Amino acid sequence: SQTIHQWPATLVQPVGSPLSLECTVEGTSNPNLYWYRQAAGRGLQLLFYSVGIGQISSEVPQNLSASRPQDRQFILSSKKLLLSDSGFYLCAWSVRGTEQYFGPGTRLTVT
Amino acid sequence: DQQVKQNSPSLSVQEGRISILNCDYTNSMFDYFLWYKKYPAEGPTFLISISSIKDKNEDGRFTVFLNKSAKHLSLHIVPSQPGDSAVYFCAASGRENSWGKFQFGAGTQVVVTP
């Protein structure tokens, strides 16, 4: 069966510090991978998606970037965090066009 | 540009009764719809889907109805149970969307009371 992991579960970082969140998927090959953010009291905003190694598409301009160094690894990064980057970050995977399966999420607080 | 809207931010329902959650969309190209359930501090879990070739899909206590002409879908939970208390998101994507990109609504908080 497929499993998706995210870490860390929670993170408190000062403004201006770098960020690296990691997501890995097990039990499937060549999945689509996604990064979402849920701000407090808001819905899910798609940040990035990837259909293959090294292929990243950005949905909204922002202070974040994503990379996919391996087939089942997806990384969300920032060089300098802003206060507005605080939120709940979710990684998800899917087979082409079907429902997406989400990881447990990372709660990021930028102070 | 919010293409998927859940206009009720919250819903309170008595245990054993029916919960009806609504979702409206504006993009006529959307043809595949999902419902997710989310507990606090956890990732959303997939509940049920429906494609535009159907107007109803049922899975246990969960039924999704699609009204394409009205661009409206709803999720019925019968009977509601305390464990159904969560935030529910609807999501939609279009036929041309080979990347599996979904637009999500803002969510509806359901509280099931004893």
Interface residues (C-beta under 8 A of the other chain):
Chain A: Q6 N32 Y34 Y36 R42 G43 L44 Q45 L46 Y49 V51 S57 E59 F88 L90 A92 S94 V95 R96 G97 T98 E99 Q100 Y101 F102 G103 P104 G105 R107
Chain B: Q6 Y32 L34 Y36 A41 E42 G43 P44 T45 F46 S49 F89 A91 S93 N97 S98 W99 G100 K101 F102 F104 G105 A106 G107
